[in-house]
């Protein structure tokens, strides 16, 4: 792992896992290249940077998706896009007043990017 990179380990529900898998597939088809989860989440975070995340969108997501689950997922956040990821992470953290918001942010970012045709 290069300097400045970090691995985020989260446990997701089947519903959030399916959301991520479907988004990777759709992004792969649109781009004409196979996309990994990291590439999909990275693209979502880059695109959401200017769009942002509202409390209403967060609440809607949490009302539609069960986040907690048993499926272990690892995400490498590289120094190339960590500022985008961290900015969105901080916004979600402020809205929820919780620690460990990565398990919310990862599927939320993909959900919002898909919803707003940003990915």
RAKAPE-V567036 format. One record per residue. RES is the residue in one letter. PHI is phi in degrees with one decimal (999 if undefined). BURIAL is + if it has 9 or more other C-alpha atoms within 8 Angstrom, else -. Layout:
<<RES;PHI;BURIAL> <RES;PHI;BURIAL>>
//
This chain:
<<X;999;-> <X;-72.4;-> <X;-59.5;-> <X;87.4;-> <X;-88.0;+> <X;-146.1;-> <X;-102.5;-> <X;-107.2;+> <X;-111.6;-> <X;-134.1;+> <X;-117.5;+> <X;-115.7;+> <X;-74.5;+> <X;-61.1;+> <X;-62.2;+> <X;-71.2;+> <X;-60.8;+> <X;-62.4;-> <X;-57.8;+> <X;-65.1;+> <X;-63.5;+> <X;-66.3;-> <X;-67.6;+> <X;-61.2;+> <X;-64.4;+> <X;-63.2;-> <X;-65.5;+> <X;-62.1;+> <X;-65.1;+> <X;-67.3;-> <X;-86.1;-> <X;75.3;-> <X;-138.6;-> <X;-64.6;-> <X;-114.3;+> <X;-87.0;-> <X;-62.5;+> <X;-59.2;+> <X;-62.5;-> <X;-69.0;+> <X;-67.1;+> <X;-59.1;+> <X;-61.0;+> <X;-61.3;+> <X;-65.6;+> <X;-61.3;+> <X;-73.9;+> <X;-76.5;+> <X;-53.7;+> <X;-82.4;-> <X;-79.3;-> <X;81.3;-> <X;-129.3;+> <X;-97.2;-> <X;-61.3;-> <X;-63.8;-> <X;-65.9;+> <X;-62.2;+> <X;-63.0;-> <X;-63.7;-> <X;-58.0;+> <X;-66.7;+> <X;-78.1;-> <X;-93.5;-> <X;-124.2;-> <X;-82.6;+> <X;-90.5;+> <X;-66.1;-> <X;-169.0;+> <X;-106.3;-> <X;-84.7;+> <X;-79.5;-> <X;-132.8;-> <X;-115.3;-> <X;-131.3;+> <X;-88.6;+> <X;-102.3;+> <X;-89.8;+> <X;-62.5;+> <X;-62.7;-> <X;-128.8;+> <X;-63.5;+> <X;-67.3;-> <X;-65.0;+> <X;-61.9;+> <X;-66.1;-> <X;-64.2;+> <X;-68.6;+> <X;-61.2;+> <X;-63.8;-> <X;-64.3;+> <X;-66.5;+> <X;-60.9;+> <X;-65.4;-> <X;-71.6;-> <X;-99.7;-> <X;54.7;-> <X;-124.8;-> <X;-89.2;-> <X;63.9;-> <X;-85.5;+> <X;-57.9;+> <X;-68.2;+> <X;-86.7;-> <X;-62.0;+> <X;-58.7;+> <X;-70.4;+> <X;-62.2;+> <X;-59.8;+> <X;-67.3;+> <X;-56.7;+> <X;-69.0;+> <X;-62.9;+> <X;-67.1;+> <X;-60.5;-> <X;-103.2;-> <X;52.7;-> <X;-100.4;+> <X;-109.7;+>>
//
